[in-house]
Amino acid sequence: MLGTLTIRLDKELERHLDLVCRRSGRTRSAVIRDALRRQLALSRYEDLRRRVMPFAEARGYLVDDDVVKDVS
């Protein structure tokens, strides 16, 4: 079952959305759904990273390069 969501866009954002839709051949709904999925995935990643960082720092992982060094 699909839900409906109404959003307000300023004119510049609306023009940019329409340009993306024309270039990609996708509907506004499809583009917005994809953007929302990406944003929610990024939000989940950032939340997980915040929760894990204290444990990683306790083990000496202070920056991403520390992790890359150990897994490479």
C-alpha positions in Angstrom: 0.0 0.0 0.0 1.4 3.4 -0.9 1.0 6.5 1.2 0.8 10.1 0.0 2.9 12.9 1.2 2.6 16.6 0.3 5.7 18.7 0.3 6.3 22.4 -0.5 9.3 23.3 -2.7 10.8 26.7 -3.4 10.9 27.6 -7.1 14.6 26.9 -7.4 14.3 23.5 -6.0 11.3 22.7 -8.1 13.1 23.8 -11.3 16.1 21.7 -10.4 13.8 18.7 -9.7 12.0 19.1 -13.0 15.4 19.3 -14.8 16.5 16.1 -13.2 13.2 14.4 -14.1 13.5 15.5 -17.8 17.1 14.4 -18.1 16.5 11.0 -16.4 13.1 10.3 -17.8 11.7 9.6 -14.3 8.7 11.0 -12.5 8.9 13.5 -9.7 7.7 10.8 -7.3 10.4 8.4 -8.4 13.2 11.0 -8.0 11.9 12.1 -4.6 11.5 8.5 -3.4 15.0 7.7 -4.4 16.4 10.9 -2.8 14.5 10.1 0.4 15.8 6.5 0.5 19.3 7.8 0.1 18.9 10.4 2.8 17.4 7.9 5.2 20.2 5.4 4.5 22.8 8.2 5.2 21.0 9.1 8.4 21.0 5.4 9.6 24.8 5.2 8.7 25.6 8.4 10.6 23.6 7.2 13.6 25.3 3.9 13.7 28.7 5.5 13.3 28.0 7.8 16.2 27.0 4.9 18.4 30.0 2.8 17.4 32.7 5.5 17.6 33.3 5.3 21.3 34.0 1.5 21.0 36.3 2.1 18.0 38.2 4.9 19.7 38.7 2.7 22.8 40.4 0.2 20.5 42.6 2.8 18.8 40.6 3.5 15.7 40.5 7.3 15.6 40.1 8.0 11.9 38.9 6.0 8.8 42.5 5.4 7.7 43.1 3.4 10.9 40.4 1.0 9.8 41.6 0.9 6.2 45.1 0.1 7.4 43.9 -2.9 9.4 41.6 -4.4 6.7 44.0 -3.8 3.7 
